[in-house]
Amino acid sequence: MQAEKFAEKSAIEKLISVTNMLRDGQHGCPWDLEQSISSLAPYTLEEAYEVVSAIESGDMVDLEDELGDLLFQVTFYAQIASEEGHFNFADVADAITSKLIRRHPHVFPEGKVELFGHTADISAEQVVVNWEAIKAVEREEKRRKRGTEDRHEPASILADVPQALPALERARKLQNRAASVGFDWEDVGGVLAKLKEEIAEFEEAVAAADPQQINAELGDILFAVVNLARRTKSEAEVALRSSNRKFERRFQWIEATLQDQEKDIAKTELSVLEALWQQAKGNGL
């Protein structure tokens, strides 16, 4: 490719061109040529988590960099899919544009961009309700596209919740889907009662020393906690990540304090460690 022509391209066109060159059978990169859609999945997860990490740190320079890495994953998938005759980057961009217009009828009446500006008086909660209803229609359209519409069994509203999602996020999505058809607690009190019930069942499993049941009841507790987060409009994953960071800060303070005292943390009594933990907590860590 001539340098002049490359320089005239838009930023996204340059990225697509570079991705294409990396996959060139004669002059491309050996590692990139070895990749497949399935082999890229772990890297995509890693890049997504690095984006989240940059957001949590508030580092906008790092966020810009990590978003670029994530965008490259999209172009990489599209390039491989294009080579296999499935779709290309333009198809991906067109698909998400159409989906956004379709899922926001309050912004784009009748699905027409030229009618932009006729936003209806609608709450954020109603937007979510409409979003789920529209996605239900889309799921039926996907079944028809795949040729599965003739199956006798009805399509489950849970059918396309990705199995590969982190367990906390998948639990939230499953609960949201069920709630969209009315299968939900009336209030937070019902969720709290369920959580207490699950904890009692967990205690019974521990008392019985039944490893299989302990594992099952622990899963039920976690599922109920996700439900509690959902009903209080909290994000279980975000809350847990915050607690992880808080634990790190306090534990590392304990380590540093004991190191200053020339003490081995592994040989320090638990009561002393607990006192230091409370001190760290009192210091606002």
SETI-104103 format. One line per 2 residues: number of its first residue (from 1); for each residue z, x, y of N, C-alpha, C. Coordinates in Angstrom, 2 decimals. Each point is the difference from the previous one (the first is absolute). Layout:
N
NUM	Z,X,Y,Z,X,Y,Z,X,Y  ...
***
This chain:
285
1	0.00,0.85,-1.20,0.00,-0.85,1.20,0.00,0.88,1.24  -0.87,-0.31,0.95,-0.06,0.77,1.22,1.24,-0.23,0.86
3	0.48,1.10,0.61,1.24,-0.08,0.80,-0.14,-0.99,1.14  -1.19,-0.05,0.62,-0.20,-0.89,1.14,0.15,-1.46,-0.41
5	-0.61,-0.36,-1.13,0.08,-1.39,-0.47,1.44,-0.36,-0.38  0.71,0.96,-0.61,1.39,-0.27,-0.39,0.86,-0.25,1.24
7	-0.22,0.79,1.05,0.81,-0.11,1.22,-0.20,-1.34,0.69  -1.16,-0.61,-0.20,-0.30,-1.27,0.65,0.63,-1.20,-0.71
9	0.50,0.21,-1.18,0.56,-1.11,-0.78,1.35,-0.43,0.57  0.39,-1.25,-0.29,1.34,-0.48,0.38,1.01,0.67,-0.91
11	1.28,-0.12,0.35,1.06,0.64,-0.78,-0.01,-0.48,-1.45  -0.14,-1.30,-0.22,0.03,-0.52,-1.37,-1.25,0.42,-0.76
13	-1.16,0.06,0.72,-1.23,0.46,-0.66,0.12,1.45,-0.43  0.66,0.82,0.81,0.22,1.40,-0.36,0.86,0.10,-1.26
15	1.06,-0.81,-0.06,0.88,0.03,-1.17,-0.76,-0.42,-1.26  -0.80,-1.04,0.11,-0.77,-0.47,-1.15,-0.99,1.08,-0.44
17	-0.63,0.67,0.97,-0.96,1.06,-0.31,0.69,1.17,-0.71  1.16,0.39,0.49,0.74,1.10,-0.63,0.41,-0.38,-1.42
19	0.46,-1.23,-0.18,0.38,-0.46,-1.33,-1.20,0.04,-0.94  -1.15,-0.42,0.50,-1.23,0.04,-0.78,-0.35,1.44,-0.39
21	0.16,0.93,0.93,-0.30,1.41,-0.28,0.95,0.59,-1.03  1.27,-0.41,0.06,0.98,0.50,-0.97,-0.35,-0.45,-1.42
23	-0.70,-1.14,-0.10,-0.39,-0.54,-1.30,-1.43,0.39,-0.40  -0.65,0.84,0.81,-1.36,0.41,-0.30,-0.04,0.78,-1.32
25	-0.85,-0.47,-0.91,-0.04,0.59,-1.34,-0.38,1.46,-0.04  -0.72,0.47,1.00,-0.46,1.39,0.01,0.87,0.91,0.85
27	0.42,-0.50,1.16,0.72,0.86,0.94,1.43,-0.47,0.28  0.45,-1.06,-0.65,1.31,-0.56,0.30,1.17,0.80,-0.55
29	1.19,-0.53,0.21,1.23,0.65,-0.45,0.27,-0.36,-1.47  0.25,1.00,-0.86,0.25,-0.29,-1.42,1.13,-0.99,-0.24
31	1.08,0.13,0.79,1.15,-0.91,-0.19,-0.38,-1.42,0.36  -0.67,-0.16,1.14,-0.39,-1.34,0.44,-0.99,-0.63,-0.98
33	-0.86,0.81,-0.57,-0.99,-0.51,-0.95,0.64,-0.47,-1.30  1.15,0.56,-0.32,0.70,-0.38,-1.24,0.74,-1.33,0.13
35	0.23,-0.46,1.24,0.84,-1.18,0.20,-0.73,-1.29,-0.35  0.81,-0.98,-0.40,-0.49,-1.35,-0.28,0.89,-0.98,0.75
37	-0.38,-1.25,-0.01,0.81,-1.01,0.67,1.41,-0.03,-0.56  0.12,0.10,-1.31,1.33,-0.05,-0.61,0.80,1.27,0.27
39	-0.66,1.15,0.04,0.74,1.25,0.21,0.55,0.12,1.42  -0.61,-0.73,0.95,0.44,0.06,1.39,1.25,-0.82,0.27
41	0.30,-0.96,-0.87,1.10,-0.93,0.26,1.33,0.69,0.34  0.45,1.01,-0.76,1.28,0.65,0.34,-0.02,0.63,1.39
43	-1.14,0.58,0.39,-0.11,0.62,1.32,0.08,-1.05,1.11  -0.57,-1.17,-0.27,0.05,-1.07,0.99,1.43,-0.45,0.23
45	0.75,-0.15,-1.08,1.41,-0.38,0.13,0.76,1.05,0.80  -0.26,1.27,-0.31,0.68,1.08,0.70,-0.32,-0.03,1.50
47	-1.28,-0.20,0.32,-0.39,-0.04,1.41,0.63,-1.18,0.73  0.07,-1.15,-0.68,0.61,-1.19,0.61,1.47,0.25,0.31
49	0.71,0.65,-0.92,1.41,0.29,0.22,0.18,1.02,1.13  -0.94,0.93,0.13,0.09,0.98,1.07,-0.23,-0.66,1.37
51	-0.83,-1.04,0.02,-0.17,-0.77,1.23,1.32,-0.66,0.38  0.65,-0.61,-0.98,1.29,-0.67,0.25,1.03,1.01,0.48
53	0.01,1.18,-0.61,0.95,1.04,0.39,-0.22,0.42,1.46  -1.26,0.12,0.40,-0.31,0.37,1.39,0.46,-1.08,0.96
55	-0.17,-1.26,-0.40,0.44,-1.12,0.83,1.52,0.04,0.17  0.70,0.22,-1.10,1.47,0.02,0.04,0.52,1.16,0.84
57	-0.70,1.12,0.00,0.45,1.16,0.78,-0.36,-0.13,1.48  -0.89,-0.96,0.30,-0.42,-0.19,1.39,-0.90,1.10,0.52
59	-0.60,0.76,-0.93,-0.86,1.11,0.37,-1.44,-0.49,0.09  -0.48,-0.27,1.21,-1.34,-0.57,0.17,-1.10,1.01,-0.33
61	0.26,1.28,0.20,-0.98,1.03,-0.38,-0.18,-0.01,-1.51  1.11,-0.06,-0.70,-0.04,-0.04,-1.47,-0.64,-1.30,-0.47
63	0.30,-1.11,0.68,-0.57,-1.29,-0.39,-1.52,0.02,0.14  -0.49,0.58,1.09,-1.45,0.10,0.18,-0.63,0.76,-1.16
65	0.62,1.09,-0.39,-0.51,0.83,-1.09,0.03,-0.75,-1.33  1.11,-0.67,-0.27,0.15,-0.69,-1.29,-0.92,-1.22,-0.09
67	-0.22,-0.69,1.11,-0.94,-1.12,0.00,-1.42,0.49,-0.30  -0.32,1.20,0.48,-1.29,0.60,-0.32,-0.14,0.25,-1.49
69	1.06,0.52,-0.60,-0.01,0.24,-1.46,-0.21,-1.30,-0.76  0.66,-1.07,0.47,-0.12,-1.29,-0.67,-1.41,-0.58,0.18
71	-0.56,0.18,1.20,-1.36,-0.47,0.25,-1.01,0.74,-0.88  0.24,1.29,-0.21,-0.89,0.76,-0.88,0.01,-0.57,-1.41
73	1.17,-0.47,-0.45,0.07,-0.62,-1.32,-0.95,-1.19,-0.08  -0.06,-0.79,1.06,-0.89,-1.17,0.02,-1.45,0.44,-0.11
75	-0.39,1.00,0.79,-1.39,0.46,-0.05,-0.32,0.62,-1.35  0.98,0.65,-0.61,-0.19,0.63,-1.31,-0.27,-1.07,-1.06
77	0.83,-1.03,-0.02,-0.22,-1.11,-0.95,-1.37,-0.63,0.20  -0.34,-0.23,1.27,-1.27,-0.65,0.31,-1.18,0.87,-0.44
79	0.12,1.31,0.17,-1.08,0.90,-0.40,-0.21,-0.04,-1.52  1.10,0.06,-0.76,-0.12,-0.04,-1.45,-0.55,-1.35,-0.45
81	0.49,-1.07,0.60,-0.48,-1.34,-0.36,-1.48,-0.14,0.32  -0.44,0.60,1.11,-1.41,-0.05,0.36,-0.85,0.73,-1.02
83	0.49,1.16,-0.43,-0.72,0.78,-1.00,-0.14,-0.78,-1.31  0.99,-0.84,-0.29,-0.01,-0.78,-1.24,-0.68,-1.35,0.17
85	-0.50,-0.27,1.22,-0.73,-1.22,0.25,0.83,-1.24,0.22  1.26,0.17,0.46,0.88,-1.15,0.21,0.01,-0.47,1.46
87	0.41,0.87,0.91,0.06,-0.34,1.42,0.07,1.30,0.80  -0.18,-0.10,1.31,0.13,1.18,0.85,1.00,-0.26,1.12
89	0.16,0.96,0.91,1.00,-0.14,1.06,-0.30,-1.20,0.89  -1.28,-0.21,0.30,-0.37,-1.14,0.85,0.41,-1.32,-0.65
91	-0.14,-0.08,-1.31,0.40,-1.22,-0.72,1.51,-0.21,0.14  0.76,1.09,-0.10,1.45,-0.08,0.14,0.38,-0.48,1.40
93	-0.65,0.59,1.01,0.29,-0.38,1.38,-0.40,-1.45,0.27  -1.15,-0.41,-0.51,-0.45,-1.38,0.18,0.96,-0.98,-0.67
95	0.47,0.38,-1.19,0.89,-0.89,-0.76,1.32,-0.23,0.73  0.59,1.06,0.54,1.29,-0.17,0.68,-0.17,-0.72,1.33
97	-1.13,0.24,0.67,-0.27,-0.72,1.25,-0.11,-1.50,-0.26  -0.76,-0.36,-1.02,-0.15,-1.41,-0.35,1.33,-0.61,-0.41
99	0.79,0.75,-0.73,1.30,-0.50,-0.46,0.93,-0.25,1.18  0.04,0.92,0.95,0.87,-0.15,1.17,-0.38,-1.22,0.82
101	-1.31,-0.22,0.17,-0.46,-1.17,0.74,0.36,-1.27,-0.75  -0.22,0.02,-1.32,0.28,-1.19,-0.82,1.48,-0.34,-0.03
103	0.85,1.02,-0.01,1.44,-0.23,-0.12,0.68,-0.27,1.34  -0.76,0.04,1.09,0.58,-0.28,1.32,-0.78,-1.11,0.70
105	-0.02,-1.19,-0.59,-0.74,-1.11,0.63,0.58,-0.39,1.35  1.29,0.34,0.25,0.62,-0.30,1.29,-0.50,0.94,1.09
107	-0.61,1.10,-0.39,-0.58,0.95,0.95,-1.52,-0.14,0.07  -0.60,-0.25,-1.19,-1.46,-0.14,-0.09,-0.33,-1.39,-0.56
109	0.02,-1.03,0.84,-0.29,-1.36,-0.46,-1.35,-0.07,-0.70  -0.02,-0.74,-1.10,-1.23,-0.18,-0.78,-0.54,1.31,-0.54
111	0.84,1.05,-0.01,-0.43,1.28,-0.52,-1.03,0.69,0.86  -0.02,-0.31,1.29,-1.02,0.55,0.90,0.66,0.89,1.05
113	-0.47,1.25,0.06,0.55,0.96,0.96,-0.32,-0.43,1.43  -1.15,-0.66,0.19,-0.39,-0.39,1.36,0.93,-1.06,0.59
115	0.82,-0.64,-0.85,0.95,-1.00,0.49,1.37,0.62,0.27  0.07,1.33,-0.07,1.26,0.71,0.25,0.57,-0.41,1.36
117	1.31,-0.24,0.00,0.66,-0.38,1.24,0.55,-1.41,-0.05  -0.36,-0.74,-1.06,0.48,-1.38,-0.14,1.21,-0.04,-0.92
119	0.92,0.95,0.19,1.16,0.10,-0.87,0.85,-1.25,0.05  0.31,-0.53,-1.17,0.82,-1.20,-0.08,1.47,0.33,0.23
121	0.78,-1.01,0.33,1.44,0.15,0.16,0.61,0.02,-1.40  0.28,1.19,-0.51,0.45,0.13,-1.38,1.07,1.07,-0.08
123	1.01,-0.24,-0.85,1.09,0.96,-0.15,-0.35,1.07,-1.02  0.74,1.10,0.03,-0.23,1.08,-0.97,0.26,-0.50,-1.42
125	0.99,-0.90,-0.15,0.31,-0.55,-1.32,-1.15,-0.82,-0.53  -0.63,-0.80,0.88,-1.14,-0.82,-0.43,-1.20,0.87,-0.35
127	-0.14,1.13,0.70,-1.08,0.93,-0.32,0.14,0.48,-1.44  1.23,0.31,-0.41,0.25,0.47,-1.36,-0.34,-1.09,-1.01
129	0.39,-1.25,0.30,-0.30,-1.12,-0.89,-1.51,-0.17,-0.15  -0.70,0.04,1.13,-1.46,-0.12,-0.04,-0.63,1.15,-0.76
131	0.53,1.19,0.20,-0.52,1.21,-0.65,0.05,-0.16,-1.51  1.14,-0.49,-0.51,0.14,-0.17,-1.44,-0.97,-1.06,-0.53
133	-0.20,-1.07,0.76,-0.91,-1.06,-0.42,-1.44,0.52,-0.04  -0.36,0.80,0.98,-1.34,0.57,0.04,-0.19,0.98,-1.15
135	1.02,0.79,-0.29,-0.10,0.96,-1.10,-0.16,-0.72,-1.33  0.60,-1.18,-0.14,-0.15,-0.78,-1.23,-1.46,-0.39,-0.20
137	-0.66,-0.40,1.09,-1.42,-0.33,-0.07,-0.81,1.24,-0.36  0.36,1.13,0.58,-0.71,1.25,-0.28,0.14,0.40,-1.46
139	1.18,-0.25,-0.58,0.18,0.34,-1.42,-0.94,-0.80,-0.88  -0.19,-1.28,0.36,-0.94,-0.84,-0.75,-1.43,0.51,0.16
141	-0.34,0.45,1.20,-1.34,0.52,0.24,-0.23,1.27,-0.82  1.04,0.83,-0.11,-0.12,1.23,-0.80,-0.21,-0.34,-1.47
143	0.68,-1.03,-0.48,-0.18,-0.41,-1.40,-1.44,-0.43,-0.24  -0.55,-0.74,0.94,-1.39,-0.44,-0.14,-0.95,1.20,0.03
145	0.30,0.95,0.88,-0.85,1.17,0.12,0.01,0.82,-1.28  1.18,0.04,-0.66,0.12,0.77,-1.24,-0.49,-0.78,-1.21
147	-0.32,-1.28,0.22,-0.47,-0.82,-1.11,1.10,-0.52,-0.88  1.21,-0.14,0.55,1.14,-0.47,-0.80,0.40,-1.42,0.37
149	-0.83,-0.69,0.81,0.38,-1.33,0.46,-0.05,-1.04,-1.10  -0.71,0.30,-1.09,-0.14,-0.99,-1.06,1.15,0.02,-1.00
151	0.91,0.93,0.16,1.14,0.04,-0.91,0.85,-1.25,0.19  0.55,-0.47,-1.10,0.76,-1.24,0.06,1.36,0.17,0.68
153	0.58,1.18,-0.14,1.32,0.17,0.58,-0.09,0.12,1.52  0.94,-0.60,0.74,-0.02,0.10,1.46,0.34,1.42,0.43
155	-0.53,0.42,1.13,0.30,1.34,0.51,1.42,0.03,0.53  0.79,0.96,-0.48,1.37,0.13,0.48,-0.01,0.56,1.41
157	0.88,-0.50,0.85,0.09,0.53,1.36,0.59,1.41,-0.02  0.54,0.43,-1.15,0.56,1.34,-0.12,-1.00,0.99,-0.59
159	-1.18,-0.51,-0.38,-0.93,0.78,-0.81,-0.44,1.32,0.64  -0.19,0.02,1.32,-0.55,1.20,0.61,1.03,0.81,0.78
161	1.29,-0.19,-0.30,1.02,0.87,0.58,-0.07,1.32,-0.76  -0.41,1.08,0.64,-0.28,1.26,-0.71,1.18,0.52,-0.83
163	-0.29,0.35,-1.24,1.02,0.54,-0.88,0.48,1.37,0.47  -0.87,0.73,0.70,0.33,1.38,0.39,0.89,0.09,1.23
165	0.31,-1.12,0.63,0.86,0.04,1.19,1.39,0.51,-0.37  0.68,0.67,0.94,1.41,0.34,-0.22,0.76,-1.28,-0.35
167	0.96,0.11,-0.90,0.68,-1.18,-0.54,0.61,-0.89,1.08  0.60,0.60,1.03,0.62,-0.81,1.06,-1.05,-0.83,0.73
169	-1.12,0.63,0.33,-1.05,-0.70,0.72,-0.64,-1.07,-0.87  -0.19,0.31,-1.29,-0.62,-0.99,-0.88,0.93,-1.21,-0.16
171	1.29,0.25,-0.08,0.96,-1.10,-0.10,-0.09,-0.90,1.23  -0.12,0.62,1.18,-0.10,-0.78,1.24,-1.26,-0.85,0.01
173	-1.11,0.58,-0.43,-1.26,-0.73,-0.01,0.04,-1.15,-1.01  0.57,0.25,-1.17,0.12,-1.06,-1.00,0.83,-1.16,0.54
175	1.10,0.34,0.67,0.86,-1.03,0.56,-0.69,-0.78,1.11  -0.75,0.71,0.84,-0.74,-0.67,1.08,-1.03,-0.97,-0.56
177	-0.70,0.43,-1.05,-1.00,-0.86,-0.60,0.66,-1.27,-0.56  1.10,0.19,-0.72,0.69,-1.16,-0.58,0.52,-0.92,1.10
179	0.50,0.61,1.09,0.52,-0.79,1.11,-1.10,-0.81,0.68  -1.24,0.49,-0.05,-1.11,-0.69,0.66,-0.29,-1.37,-0.62
181	0.47,-0.23,-1.23,-0.18,-1.30,-0.65,1.34,-0.72,-0.16  1.00,0.45,0.77,1.28,-0.70,0.02,1.06,0.50,-0.95
183	-0.32,1.04,-0.82,0.99,0.53,-0.94,0.83,1.05,0.72  1.05,-0.46,0.67,0.80,0.89,0.83,1.37,-0.61,0.23
185	0.95,0.83,0.41,1.33,-0.48,0.34,-0.05,-0.74,1.32  0.86,-0.99,0.16,0.02,-0.76,1.25,0.55,0.82,1.15
187	0.96,0.90,-0.31,0.58,0.83,1.05,0.52,1.30,-0.60  0.49,0.88,0.86,0.51,1.30,-0.44,1.20,-0.16,-0.92
189	0.78,-1.07,0.22,1.17,-0.23,-0.83,-0.35,-0.08,-1.48  -1.11,-0.65,-0.31,-0.43,-0.11,-1.39,-0.33,1.36,-0.59
191	-0.60,0.86,0.79,-0.34,1.35,-0.47,1.25,0.82,-0.23  0.97,-0.11,0.92,1.26,0.73,-0.15,0.74,-0.45,-1.26
193	-0.02,-1.30,-0.26,0.65,-0.52,-1.20,-0.67,0.55,-1.25  -1.33,0.07,0.04,-0.75,0.53,-1.13,0.32,1.48,-0.21
195	0.12,0.74,1.08,0.33,1.42,-0.10,1.37,0.20,-0.64  0.97,-0.82,0.41,1.34,0.09,-0.58,-0.04,-0.34,-1.49
197	-0.82,-0.99,-0.35,-0.15,-0.38,-1.41,-0.57,1.15,-0.82  -1.01,0.67,0.56,-0.62,1.11,-0.71,0.97,1.18,-0.14
199	0.81,0.25,1.03,0.99,1.08,-0.08,1.03,-0.30,-1.09  0.42,-1.26,-0.11,0.95,-0.39,-1.04,-0.61,0.22,-1.39
201	-1.27,-0.33,-0.14,-0.68,0.20,-1.29,-0.16,1.48,-0.31  -0.19,0.80,1.05,-0.09,1.45,-0.19,1.34,0.55,-0.48
203	1.08,-0.48,0.60,1.33,0.44,-0.41,0.27,-0.34,-1.46  -0.46,-1.17,-0.44,0.15,-0.40,-1.40,-0.78,0.94,-0.92
205	-1.20,0.38,0.43,-0.82,0.90,-0.80,0.64,1.38,-0.11  0.60,0.46,1.11,0.69,1.29,0.00,1.20,-0.05,-0.93
207	0.76,-1.09,0.06,1.18,-0.16,-0.85,-0.39,-0.02,-1.48  -1.19,-0.55,-0.29,-0.48,-0.07,-1.38,-0.67,1.30,-0.43
209	-0.17,0.92,0.94,-0.65,1.29,-0.28,-1.38,-0.20,-0.64  -0.75,-0.94,0.55,-1.33,-0.32,-0.52,-1.05,0.61,0.95
211	-0.55,1.17,-0.34,-0.94,0.69,0.90,-1.21,-0.85,0.39  -0.56,-0.72,-0.96,-1.18,-0.81,0.28,0.32,-1.13,0.99
213	1.14,-0.64,-0.21,0.40,-1.08,0.88,0.41,0.52,1.37  0.63,1.17,0.03,0.38,0.62,1.27,-1.24,0.22,0.86
215	-1.04,0.53,-0.64,-1.25,0.27,0.71,-0.62,-1.30,0.52  0.02,-1.03,-0.84,-0.59,-1.29,0.38,0.76,-0.62,1.17
217	1.33,0.02,-0.07,0.81,-0.61,1.06,-0.08,0.80,1.29  -0.13,1.32,-0.11,-0.16,0.83,1.19,-1.31,-0.35,0.70
219	-1.04,-0.22,-0.78,-1.28,-0.41,0.57,0.12,-1.33,0.72  0.77,-0.92,-0.58,0.20,-1.31,0.63,0.75,0.14,1.33
221	0.96,0.93,0.04,0.73,0.24,1.25,-0.95,0.51,1.08  -0.83,0.96,-0.37,-0.95,0.57,0.97,-0.98,-1.07,0.48
223	-0.45,-0.85,-0.91,-0.93,-1.07,0.36,0.67,-0.96,0.99  1.27,-0.30,-0.25,0.73,-0.90,0.90,0.23,0.65,1.36
225	0.22,1.31,0.02,0.19,0.71,1.26,-1.29,-0.04,0.83  -1.14,0.16,-0.66,-1.28,-0.09,0.70,-0.16,-1.41,0.58
227	0.41,-1.00,-0.76,-0.06,-1.38,0.48,0.89,-0.19,1.22  1.16,0.63,-0.03,0.92,-0.08,1.12,-0.62,0.65,1.25
229	-0.65,1.14,-0.20,-0.68,0.67,1.11,-1.11,-0.89,0.56  -0.75,-0.60,-0.90,-1.12,-0.85,0.42,0.49,-1.19,0.82
231	1.07,-0.65,-0.46,0.50,-1.18,0.69,0.67,0.32,1.34  0.43,1.26,0.17,0.62,0.40,1.27,-1.01,0.74,0.89
233	-1.30,-0.08,-0.41,-1.09,0.64,0.74,0.22,1.50,0.14  0.57,0.60,-1.04,0.17,1.44,-0.07,-1.01,0.56,-1.00
235	-0.22,1.30,0.05,-0.89,0.66,-0.94,0.86,0.85,-0.93  0.04,-0.36,-1.28,0.84,0.71,-0.95,-0.34,1.48,-0.05
237	-1.29,0.33,-0.02,-0.43,1.40,-0.07,0.45,0.76,1.23  -0.18,-0.59,1.17,0.41,0.65,1.25,1.51,0.17,0.05
239	0.72,-1.03,-0.43,1.47,0.07,0.01,0.50,1.09,-0.94  -0.61,0.09,-1.18,0.43,1.01,-0.98,-0.35,1.40,0.49
241	-1.16,0.17,0.59,-0.37,1.31,0.54,0.96,0.42,1.10  0.44,-0.97,0.81,0.97,0.30,1.05,1.33,0.44,-0.60
243	0.42,-0.68,-1.05,1.26,0.37,-0.67,-0.12,1.36,-0.67  -1.18,0.31,-0.52,-0.22,1.32,-0.60,0.21,1.10,1.04
245	-0.61,-0.22,1.19,0.14,1.00,1.06,1.45,0.11,0.46  0.70,-1.11,0.06,1.41,0.01,0.40,0.83,0.77,-1.02
247	-0.29,-0.22,-1.28,0.72,0.73,-1.05,-0.25,1.51,0.13  -1.27,0.35,0.25,-0.34,1.42,0.16,0.78,0.63,1.14
249	0.02,-0.69,1.15,0.70,0.55,1.17,1.47,0.24,-0.31  0.66,-0.97,-0.59,1.44,0.11,-0.27,0.29,1.05,-1.06
251	-0.81,0.01,-1.07,0.25,0.95,-1.08,-0.26,1.43,0.48  -1.06,0.18,0.78,-0.30,1.34,0.50,1.07,0.47,0.99
253	0.61,-0.93,0.73,1.11,0.37,0.89,1.20,0.47,-0.82  0.25,-0.69,-1.12,1.09,0.41,-0.90,-0.27,1.40,-0.54
255	-1.24,0.24,-0.44,-0.36,1.32,-0.51,0.23,1.08,1.04  -0.46,-0.26,1.24,0.14,0.99,1.07,1.47,0.24,0.35
257	0.79,-1.06,0.01,1.43,0.11,0.32,0.72,0.85,-1.04  -0.29,-0.26,-1.27,0.64,0.78,-1.06,-0.48,1.44,-0.01
259	-1.26,0.20,0.35,-0.53,1.35,0.06,0.70,0.80,1.10  0.25,-0.66,1.14,0.72,0.65,1.10,1.41,0.38,-0.43
261	0.57,-0.79,-0.91,1.35,0.25,-0.51,-0.01,0.92,-1.21  -1.22,0.48,-0.33,-0.20,0.90,-1.15,0.51,-0.63,-1.29
263	-0.32,-1.31,-0.14,0.39,-0.72,-1.20,-1.25,-0.42,-0.78  0.14,-0.05,-1.32,-1.09,-0.42,-0.89,0.08,-1.51,-0.18
265	-1.04,-0.71,0.40,0.03,-1.46,-0.10,0.16,-0.47,-1.44  -0.55,0.76,-0.93,0.09,-0.38,-1.42,1.42,0.11,-0.53
267	0.85,0.77,0.69,1.39,0.19,-0.43,0.99,-0.76,0.90  -0.53,-0.80,0.89,0.85,-0.76,0.91,0.35,-1.35,-0.61
269	1.28,-0.37,0.11,0.46,-1.27,-0.59,-0.69,-1.19,0.67  -0.20,-1.04,-0.79,-0.70,-1.19,0.48,0.73,-0.62,1.18
271	1.33,0.03,-0.02,0.76,-0.61,1.09,-0.28,0.72,1.33  -0.21,1.31,-0.06,-0.32,0.78,1.19,-1.41,-0.35,0.48
273	-0.92,-0.11,-0.97,-1.38,-0.36,0.35,-0.06,-1.37,0.65  0.79,-0.93,-0.53,0.03,-1.36,0.56,0.57,0.01,1.42
275	1.03,0.82,0.22,0.58,0.11,1.34,-1.02,0.56,0.98  -0.76,1.00,-0.44,-1.03,0.58,0.85,-1.11,-1.02,0.26
277	-0.32,-0.79,-1.01,-1.02,-1.05,0.17,0.41,-0.99,1.08  1.26,-0.40,-0.04,0.50,-0.93,1.00,0.01,0.63,1.39
279	0.27,1.33,0.04,-0.03,0.71,1.27,-1.43,0.03,0.56  -0.97,0.26,-0.89,-1.41,0.01,0.42,-0.39,-1.37,0.51
281	0.46,-1.02,-0.70,-0.29,-1.37,0.41,0.61,-0.29,1.36  1.23,0.48,0.20,0.68,-0.21,1.28,-0.67,0.75,1.14
283	-0.71,1.07,-0.34,-0.72,0.77,1.01,-1.34,-0.61,0.37  -0.28,-1.14,-0.63,-1.24,-0.69,0.33,-1.22,0.49,-0.75
285	0.20,0.80,-1.05,-1.12,0.50,-0.78,-0.51,-1.06,-0.96
***
